Amino acid sequence: MALHDWLILMGMGGLFILLGLATFIWGKREEKSYYDSLSARTDLREFLEHRPQAPQPVSLKIGGWIAVAIGLLMLAMGGIIFLRG
């Protein structure tokens, strides 16, 4: 690998971390707004039983954690290449 490949890997890792955190925060906000809207209803059965399930906020949070993990791995790889280079 060329000497400056570490910079590209670390930049991509940082981008993945930022996107992952943004996606995780977006998922938390979606989940909060969903449950807040349910708690305002007069029929609280849906709220207490969590039915119907809202898969989007959960998938956004999981995708955010996956992106953060990939970003950390890319940062580590870039750091190793930099130190060995």
ZALUM-81853 format. One line per 2 residues: number of its first residue (from 1); their letters; for each residue x, z, y of C-alpha. Coordinates in Angstrom, 1 decimal, padded with zeros to 4 digits. Layout:
REM ZALUM-81853
NUM) A) X/Z/Y; ...
//
This chain:
REM ZALUM-81853
1) MA) 000.0/000.0/000.0; 001.1/-000.7/003.5
3) LH) 002.2/002.1/005.8; -000.9/002.1/007.9
5) DW) -003.4/002.1/005.0; -003.6/005.9/005.3
7) LI) -005.1/005.4/008.8; -007.8/003.1/007.6
9) LM) -008.7/005.5/004.7; -008.8/008.5/007.0
11) GM) -010.9/006.7/009.6; -013.4/005.6/006.9
13) GG) -013.4/009.2/005.6; -014.1/010.6/009.0
15) LF) -016.9/008.0/009.4; -018.5/009.0/006.1
17) IL) -018.3/012.7/007.0; -020.0/012.0/010.4
19) LG) -022.7/009.9/008.8; -023.2/012.4/006.0
21) LA) -023.7/015.3/008.4; -026.1/013.2/010.5
23) TF) -028.1/012.3/007.5; -028.2/015.9/006.3
25) IW) -029.4/017.1/009.7; -032.0/014.3/009.7
27) GK) -033.3/015.4/006.3; -033.5/019.0/007.4
29) RE) -035.5/018.0/010.5; -037.9/015.8/008.5
31) EK) -038.4/018.6/005.9; -039.1/021.1/008.7
33) SY) -041.6/018.8/010.5; -043.3/018.0/007.2
35) YD) -043.9/021.7/006.3; -044.8/022.6/009.9
37) SL) -047.5/020.0/009.8; -048.8/021.3/006.5
39) SA) -048.9/024.9/007.7; -051.1/023.9/010.7
41) RT) -053.8/022.7/008.3; -056.7/024.9/007.4
43) DL) -056.2/024.2/003.7; -053.0/025.9/002.9
45) RE) -053.1/025.0/-000.8; -050.8/022.0/-000.3
47) FL) -048.4/024.2/001.7; -048.2/027.0/-000.8
49) EH) -047.9/024.7/-003.9; -045.6/022.2/-002.1
51) RP) -047.9/019.4/-003.3; -047.7/016.5/-002.6
53) QA) -043.9/016.5/-002.8; -042.1/014.8/000.0
55) PQ) -039.1/013.1/-001.6; -037.6/011.6/001.5
57) PV) -036.2/014.8/003.1; -034.6/015.9/-000.1
59) SL) -033.1/012.5/-000.8; -031.7/012.4/002.8
61) KI) -030.0/015.8/002.3; -028.6/014.8/-001.1
63) GG) -027.3/011.5/000.3; -025.7/013.4/003.2
65) WI) -023.8/015.7/000.8; -022.7/012.8/-001.2
67) AV) -021.4/011.0/001.9; -019.6/014.1/003.0
69) AI) -017.9/014.5/-000.4; -016.8/010.8/-000.3
71) GL) -015.5/011.3/003.2; -013.5/014.3/002.2
73) LM) -012.0/012.5/-000.8; -011.0/009.6/001.5
75) LA) -009.4/011.9/004.0; -007.5/013.6/001.2
77) MG) -006.3/010.2/-000.2; -005.3/009.1/003.3
79) GI) -003.4/012.4/003.8; -001.6/011.9/000.5
81) IF) -000.6/008.4/001.3; 000.6/009.5/004.7
83) LR) 002.8/012.3/003.3; 004.2/010.1/000.5
85) G) 004.7/007.1/002.7
//
